[in-house]
């Protein structure tokens, strides 16, 4: 607000005196823009003492102030956009026909760009923009023995386009699994065909080389590419900025989580290892030092599933303050409840869940599923039956959940209901009958691909079998 007021008071940017008075008045009230301070009639009298209220005149001042604010925000963003500023400077020098200065600065920018280690999509984008600008200068590379500017422009464009296309198609694929939507991948087949027999030519272009193999892993499900990427990523870390490195780790983890949900438990250790690796290098935190709440949850869940309880408990408390202040208490309460559940402290877990506000569909579903398992463990029949049905309806009616994710929840709810009903017949129905039913459920579960909490269901089925000494019974055909 202070910078905006200073911006507005500069006659270079703006000269309308009444609008400047309005901005100065709002600066005085900031951040308390309440009805008492900002009532229209009161504002008008502050700006035009003694005059009859004119709403149109006041509205016009706000229009001017809003336009100035937009110009201010553009200026603020330009201050942070170093690459774009260089392009704009060259463009202006070209228009002013300052060839000598133009050439000097172009060489300076190009040399600095080439010396940087980064070879990510941003690098090739800036290289394209730089050569595109130089290509607009008449006869820029006359007499030069170096590669023509237009060739540099095209080479940079190709690398930028392929890397960005491969990245975005991977992102589209992941989002299509999480959200109920589909995407058109555009020209990706052309990129794939072009790189199929040329990929080794891009070993020194990490943005293309890495994203091509990531595409084969994520979209084509070529499992062999996972190990290639895990080995190649540390070797190429210096070529990527923090955001792109985080993207790579996110893609690899999402792939491992998908495989884990499909029943490939070996990938759970990979998830945990990738998380720890990012924590150690600081790549789990954003530029403000904040840990995303869903990373916090997934790290804890992975650690619990692998039985590393001491590490998890320490992590829950150590990283609480790294969570965003607006989300901190909810995330901490839910995840501590999850830890208590895993530690069989069911009453503690249930009490903590009461503190979770279901402001996000994922939080709501996770809390319901955790509470469902707590009711199962505590054998609270009525509460469990009610929650099973309300959870089924919640999933069915929610339009933000993709059909694949819905199917995983449906299957879990269905099998949890069936296993619990069988559990309640142990000791009351003939063991032979219980054995036939639980074996049938077990076989159906093994054939079911899309389901959450498979390992938990497997455990409950084993408990039922153990309760009836199933080894004494053979299911009759």
C-alpha positions in Angstrom: 0.0 0.0 0.0 2.9 2.3 0.8 4.5 1.7 -2.6 1.2 2.1 -4.4 0.7 5.5 -2.7 4.2 6.6 -3.7 3.6 5.4 -7.2 0.3 7.4 -7.4 1.9 10.6 -6.1 4.6 10.5 -8.8 3.5 13.0 -11.6 5.3 10.7 -14.1 2.7 8.0 -13.6 -0.4 10.1 -12.8 -1.5 13.7 -12.6 -5.1 13.5 -11.6 -5.2 15.3 -8.2 -8.5 14.1 -6.9 -7.7 10.5 -7.6 -4.4 11.0 -5.7 -6.3 12.4 -2.8 -8.6 9.3 -2.8 -5.5 6.9 -2.8 -3.9 8.9 0.0 -7.1 8.7 2.0 -7.4 4.9 1.5 -3.7 4.6 2.5 -4.6 6.3 5.8 -7.4 3.8 6.5 -5.5 0.7 5.3 -6.1 -2.1 6.1 -9.3 -1.2 7.9 -11.6 -0.8 4.8 -14.7 -1.1 6.9 -18.1 0.6 6.5 -17.3 3.2 9.1 -14.2 4.4 7.2 -15.3 3.7 3.6 -18.9 4.7 3.5 -19.4 6.4 0.1 -20.9 9.6 1.5 -18.2 9.9 4.1 -15.4 9.4 1.6 -17.0 12.0 -0.7 -17.2 14.6 2.1 -13.5 13.9 3.0 -12.5 14.5 -0.6 -14.9 17.4 -1.4 -15.8 19.1 1.9 -19.1 21.0 1.8 -20.1 19.8 -1.7 -23.3 17.9 -2.5 -22.8 14.1 -2.7 -22.2 13.0 -6.3 -21.9 9.2 -6.6 -20.9 9.4 -10.3 -18.0 11.6 -9.5 -16.8 9.3 -6.8 -17.3 6.2 -9.0 -15.1 7.9 -11.7 -12.3 8.5 -9.2 -12.4 4.8 -8.2 -12.3 3.8 -11.9 -9.1 6.0 -12.3 -7.6 4.6 -9.1 -8.3 1.0 -10.2 -6.6 1.6 -13.6 -3.6 3.1 -11.8 -3.5 0.1 -9.4 -3.4 -2.2 -12.5 -0.5 -0.2 -13.9 1.2 -0.4 -10.5 0.9 -4.1 -10.3 2.3 -4.5 -13.8 5.3 -2.3 -12.8 5.8 -4.4 -9.6 5.8 -7.6 -11.6 8.2 -6.2 -14.2 10.6 -5.4 -11.3 10.8 -9.2 -10.7 10.8 -10.2 -14.3 14.5 -9.9 -15.1 14.5 -11.7 -18.4 11.4 -9.9 -19.8 13.0 -6.5 -18.8 16.0 -7.3 -21.0 13.9 -8.1 -24.0 11.9 -4.9 -23.5 15.1 -2.9 -23.2 16.4 -4.3 -26.5 13.0 -3.7 -28.2 13.1 0.0 -27.2 16.7 0.4 -28.3 15.7 -1.1 -31.7 12.8 1.3 -32.1 15.2 4.2 -31.2 17.7 2.8 -33.8 20.5 2.7 -31.2 22.4 -0.1 -33.0 25.7 0.2 -31.2 24.1 0.0 -27.7 21.7 -2.7 -28.9 24.6 -5.0 -30.1 26.6 -4.4 -27.0 23.7 -5.3 -24.7 22.7 -8.3 -26.8 26.2 -9.8 -26.6 26.2 -9.2 -22.8 22.8 -10.8 -22.3 23.7 -13.8 -24.6 27.1 -14.4 -22.9 25.5 -14.3 -19.4 22.8 -16.7 -20.5 25.3 -19.1 -22.0 27.4 -19.1 -18.8 24.6 -20.1 -16.5 24.2 -23.8 -15.6 20.5 -23.8 -16.0 19.2 -25.7 -19.1 15.6 -25.9 -18.2 12.5 -24.7 -20.0 13.0 -21.2 -18.8 16.5 -21.1 -20.3 15.3 -22.1 -23.8 12.3 -19.8 -23.6 14.6 -16.8 -22.8 17.0 -17.9 -25.5 14.1 -18.0 -28.0 12.8 -14.5 -27.0 16.3 -13.0 -27.1 17.1 -14.4 -30.6 13.5 -13.6 -31.7 14.1 -9.9 -30.8 17.5 -9.8 -32.5 16.0 -11.4 -35.6 13.7 -8.3 -35.9 16.7 -6.0 -36.1 17.5 -5.3 -39.8 20.6 -7.2 -40.9 21.6 -8.0 -37.3 24.0 -10.8 -38.2 25.4 -9.2 -41.4 29.1 -10.1 -41.8 28.9 -12.7 -38.9 30.5 -16.1 -39.3 28.5 -17.5 -36.4 25.3 -19.4 -36.6 22.5 -17.2 -38.0 20.2 -15.6 -35.5 17.1 -17.2 -37.1 18.7 -20.6 -36.7 19.4 -20.0 -33.0 15.8 -18.8 -32.7 14.4 -22.0 -34.3 16.7 -24.3 -32.3 15.7 -22.6 -29.0 12.0 -22.7 -30.0 12.2 -26.4 -30.7 13.8 -27.3 -27.4 11.4 -25.0 -25.4 8.4 -26.3 -27.2 9.2 -30.0 -26.8 10.2 -29.7 -23.1 7.1 -27.6 -22.3 4.8 -29.9 -24.3 6.1 -33.1 -22.6 5.9 -31.5 -19.2 2.3 -30.3 -19.7 1.1 -33.6 -21.1 2.4 -35.3 -18.0 0.6 -32.7 -15.9 -2.6 -33.2 -17.9 -2.4 -37.0 -17.4 -2.0 -36.6 -13.6 -4.8 -34.1 -13.3 -7.2 -36.3 -15.4 -6.6 -39.1 -12.8 -7.4 -36.7 -9.9 -10.1 -34.5 -11.3 -13.2 -35.4 -13.3 -12.0 -33.8 -16.6 -10.2 -34.7 -19.9 -7.6 -32.8 -21.9 -6.5 -32.6 -25.5 -2.7 -33.2 -25.6 -2.4 -31.5 -29.1 0.8 -32.2 -31.0 2.4 -34.6 -28.5 2.4 -37.5 -30.9 4.6 -35.5 -33.3 7.0 -34.8 -30.5 7.1 -38.4 -29.4 7.7 -39.6 -33.0 10.4 -37.1 -33.5 12.3 -38.0 -30.3 11.8 -41.7 -30.5 15.0 -42.4 -32.5 16.8 -39.1 -31.6 16.6 -38.9 -27.9 20.3 -39.6 -27.4 21.0 -36.5 -29.4 19.5 -34.5 -26.5 21.7 -35.9 -23.7 23.1 -32.4 -23.3 19.6 -30.9 -23.3 18.3 -32.1 -19.9 14.9 -30.3 -20.2 14.1 -32.4 -23.3 15.9 -35.6 -22.3 14.4 -35.8 -18.8 10.8 -34.8 -19.8 10.7 -37.3 -22.6 11.5 -40.1 -20.3 9.1 -38.7 -17.7 6.4 -38.7 -20.4 7.1 -42.4 -21.2 6.9 -43.2 -17.5 3.8 -41.2 -16.5 1.7 -41.3 -19.7 2.9 -44.6 -21.3 3.5 -46.4 -18.0 6.9 -47.6 -19.1 8.1 -48.8 -15.7 11.8 -49.1 -16.7 12.0 -45.3 -17.1 11.5 -44.8 -13.4 14.9 -46.2 -12.5 16.5 -44.3 -15.4 15.0 -41.0 -14.1 15.9 -41.7 -10.4 19.6 -42.2 -11.5 19.6 -39.2 -14.0 17.9 -36.7 -11.7 20.8 -36.1 -9.2 23.2 -35.8 -12.1 21.1 -33.1 -13.8 19.9 -31.2 -10.7 22.1 -28.2 -11.5 20.4 -27.8 -14.8 17.0 -27.0 -13.3 15.6 -24.3 -11.1 13.9 -25.2 -7.8 10.4 -25.2 -9.2 11.2 -27.7 -12.0 13.1 -29.9 -9.6 10.1 -30.0 -7.4 7.9 -30.9 -10.3 10.1 -33.8 -11.2 10.0 -35.2 -7.7 6.2 -34.7 -7.6 5.7 -36.6 -10.8 7.9 -39.4 -9.6 6.1 -39.6 -6.3 2.7 -39.5 -8.0 3.8 -42.4 -10.1 4.9 -44.4 -7.1 1.7 -43.6 -5.2 -0.3 -44.8 -8.2 1.6 -48.0 -8.3 1.2 -48.4 -4.6 -2.6 -48.0 -4.9 -2.5 -50.7 -7.6 -1.0 -53.1 -5.0 2.7 -52.8 -5.9 3.9 -52.2 -2.3 7.6 -52.0 -3.2 6.9 -48.5 -4.5 5.8 -47.3 -1.0 9.5 -47.4 0.1 10.3 -45.3 -3.0 7.7 -42.7 -2.0 9.2 -42.4 1.4 12.7 -42.2 0.1 11.9 -39.5 -2.4 10.2 -37.5 0.4 13.2 -37.8 2.7 15.5 -36.8 -0.1 13.5 -33.7 -0.8 13.3 -32.8 2.9 17.1 -33.1 3.2 17.7 -30.8 0.2 15.0 -28.3 1.1 13.0 -29.0 -2.0 9.9 -29.8 0.0 9.5 -26.2 1.1 8.3 -23.3 -1.1 10.1 -20.0 -1.4 8.6 -18.8 1.8 9.7 -21.9 3.7 6.2 -23.4 3.8 5.5 -27.1 3.6 2.3 -27.9 1.7 -0.3 -29.6 4.0 -0.7 -32.5 1.5 3.0 -33.3 1.5 2.9 -33.2 5.3 0.1 -35.8 5.2 1.6 -38.0 2.6 5.0 -38.1 4.3 3.3 -39.2 7.6 1.1 -41.8 5.8 4.1 -43.3 4.1 6.1 -43.4 7.3 3.3 -45.0 9.2 2.7 -47.6 6.5 6.3 -48.6 6.6 6.3 -48.7 10.4 8.8 -46.0 11.0 6.7 -44.6 14.0 9.5 -42.8 15.9 10.6 -40.9 12.8 6.9 -40.0 12.0 6.1 -38.7 15.5 9.1 -36.5 15.5 8.3 -35.2 12.0 4.7 -34.4 12.9 5.9 -32.0 15.7 9.0 -30.7 14.0 7.3 -29.6 10.8 4.1 -28.3 12.3 5.4 -24.8 12.3 6.4 -25.2 8.6 2.7 -25.5 7.6 0.7 -22.4 6.4 -0.7 -20.6 9.5 -4.3 -20.8 8.1 -4.1 -24.6 7.7 -1.7 -25.5 10.5 -4.1 -26.7 13.2 -6.3 -28.7 11.0 -3.4 -30.4 9.3 -1.7 -31.1 12.6 -4.8 -32.4 14.3 -5.8 -34.7 11.4 -2.3 -36.2 10.9 -1.7 -36.6 14.7 -5.1 -38.5 14.7 -3.8 -40.7 11.9 -0.6 -41.4 13.9 -2.6 -42.2 17.1 -4.8 -44.5 15.0 -1.8 -46.4 13.7 -0.5 -46.6 17.3 -3.9 -48.1 18.3 -4.7 -45.1 20.5 -8.2 -45.0 19.0 -9.9 -42.7 21.6 -7.2 -40.0 21.2 -7.5 -40.3 17.4 -11.3 -39.9 17.5 -11.1 -36.9 19.8 -8.6 -35.1 17.5 -10.8 -35.6 14.4 -13.4 -33.4 16.0 -11.0 -30.5 15.6 -10.7 -30.9 11.8 -12.8 -28.6 9.6 -13.8 -30.2 6.4 -13.0 -27.2 4.1 -11.5 -29.4 1.4 -13.0 -32.4 -0.2 -9.8 -34.4 0.3 -9.7 -33.6 4.0 -13.3 -34.5 4.3 -12.8 -37.9 2.6 -9.7 -38.7 4.5 -11.3 -37.9 7.9 -14.3 -40.0 7.0 -12.2 -42.9 6.0 -10.0 -42.7 9.2 -13.1 -42.4 11.4 -14.6 -45.4 9.6 -11.6 -47.5 10.5 -11.7 -46.3 14.1 -15.3 -47.3 14.5 -14.4 -50.7 13.0 -11.5 -51.2 15.5 -13.8 -50.1 18.4 -16.6 -52.3 17.1 -19.1 -49.4 17.2 -21.7 -51.1 15.0 -24.3 -48.3 14.6 -21.8 -45.5 14.1 -19.9 -47.6 11.5 -23.0 -48.5 9.5 -24.2 -44.9 9.5 -20.8 -43.6 8.4 -20.5 -46.2 5.7 -23.7 -45.1 4.1 -23.1 -41.4 4.5 -19.7 -41.7 3.0 -21.0 -43.6 0.0 -23.5 -40.8 -0.7 -20.9 -38.2 -0.2 -18.6 -39.7 -2.8 -21.5 -40.3 -5.1 -22.8 -36.7 -5.0 -19.4 -35.0 -5.1 -18.7 -33.6 -8.6 -15.1 -32.7 -7.9 -13.9 -36.3 -7.6 -12.9 -38.1 -10.8 -14.7 -41.3 -11.6 -11.6 -43.4 -11.0 -11.1 -42.0 -7.5 -14.8 -42.4 -6.8 -14.5 -46.1 -7.8 -11.6 -46.6 -5.4 -13.7 -45.1 -2.5 -16.8 -47.1 -3.5 -14.8 -50.3 -3.6 -13.3 -49.7 -0.2 -16.6 -48.8 1.4 -18.2 -51.9 -0.2 -15.5 -54.3 1.0 -15.3 -52.7 4.5 -19.0 -53.2 5.0 -18.8 -56.8 3.8 -15.8 -57.7 5.9 -17.3 -56.1 9.0 -20.5 -58.0 8.6 -18.6 -61.3 8.3 -16.6 -60.3 11.4 -19.8 -59.9 13.4 -20.8 -63.5 12.5 -17.7 -65.1 13.9 -18.8 -67.1 16.9 -22.5 -66.9 16.0 -22.5 -68.6 12.6 -21.0 -71.9 11.6 -17.3 -71.6 11.0 -17.6 -73.4 7.7 -20.1 -70.8 6.5 -18.0 -67.9 7.6 -15.0 -69.5 5.9 -16.8 -69.7 2.6 -17.9 -66.1 2.7 -14.6 -64.6 3.8 -12.7 -66.7 1.1 -15.1 -65.4 -1.5 -14.5 -61.8 -0.4 -10.8 -62.3 -0.4 -10.8 -63.6 -3.9 -12.9 -60.7 -5.1 -10.6 -58.2 -3.4 -7.6 -59.7 -5.1 -9.3 -59.2 -8.5 -10.2 -55.6 -7.8 -7.8 -53.2 -9.3 -9.0 -49.7 -8.1 -9.3 -49.5 -4.3 -8.0 -47.5 -1.4 -6.6 -49.0 1.8 -6.1 -52.4 0.3 -3.5 -53.4 2.9 -6.0 -52.6 5.7 -8.7 -54.7 4.2 -6.2 -57.6 3.7 -5.4 -57.3 7.4 -9.0 -57.4 8.5 -9.6 -60.4 6.3 -6.7 -62.2 7.9 -8.1 -61.4 11.3 -11.4 -63.0 10.4 -9.7 -66.1 9.1 -7.5 -66.3 12.2 -10.6 -66.0 14.3 -12.1 -69.2 12.9 -8.9 -71.1 12.4 -9.5 -71.1 8.7 -6.6 -73.6 8.1 -9.0 -76.3 9.4 -11.6 -75.5 6.7 -11.5 -76.0 2.9 -14.0 -74.1 0.9 -16.4 -76.5 -0.9 -17.0 -76.0 -4.6 
